[in-house]
């Protein structure tokens, strides 16, 4: 099933964002989402490109602004 909107993160990308926002390292996130470190970095790169963020901090700020860190939205997916 595709994303509702092209700008919306996938389910796994949303989980990665939530874990980053919670302060987890990429190394820990890889274990929690069962992906390689390269795959997690690739998802982060796509999210940064989508939002225009220059780093993970600004990615978090942009994700919050767009409502992507809302856990209620995560539960609906």
N, C-alpha and C positions, 0 to 999 in steps of 0.2 A: 504494500500500500504506500502511495506517495505522500509527500507532505501536503498539508492544506495550502500553504503559501510557500513560494520559493524562498522567501526570506526567513521562514521559521526553521529553527534547528530540528534535526532528527531526534528521536527519542534518546539515542545514545549520546548525541551531542548535548542535549539538555542535561542528562545525568552527569556528563563530564563537567559542564558548567556549574552545576550544583555542588559537585565535589570540590572543584577549584575554589568556589566561593566559601565553602566550609573550611578551607585551609589545607586540604590534602595535597600532597606532592604528586607529580606525574607518576612517579614510581609506585606510589600507593594506589593511585587511581587505576593503573594498569591491572593490578590484582583484583580490584573491586569490580571492574567492568569486563574482565577477562579478555583484554586486548593487549597487543604488544605496545611497547613504549612508542615505537614509530607510528603506530595507528593512532594513539592518543594525541601525539604531536601533530599528526596530519589533520585530525578533527579540530584541534585548537587553531591550526593555521587556516582552515576553511572558515571557521567562525570569525577569526580576526579579519580575514579578507571580506567576508560578508558584511561585517559591521564597520570596517575601516579602522579598527583598533590597531594601535601600534605595538601594544604589549598586553600581557595577561591582565594587568591591573585595569587598563582602559577597556579591555574586553569585558571584565566583570561589571564595570560601571555601565557600559552600553547594554549588556544583557539585562541588568536590573532595570534600566530605563525602558527597555522594550517588554518587560514583564516576563522574561524568560527564566527568572529565578523564583517565580511564584510556585510554591510546592503544590498549590491547589490545581494549577494548570497541569503539572506533572501527573497528578492522580487521575486526571481526566483521560490521559493518553494510554 
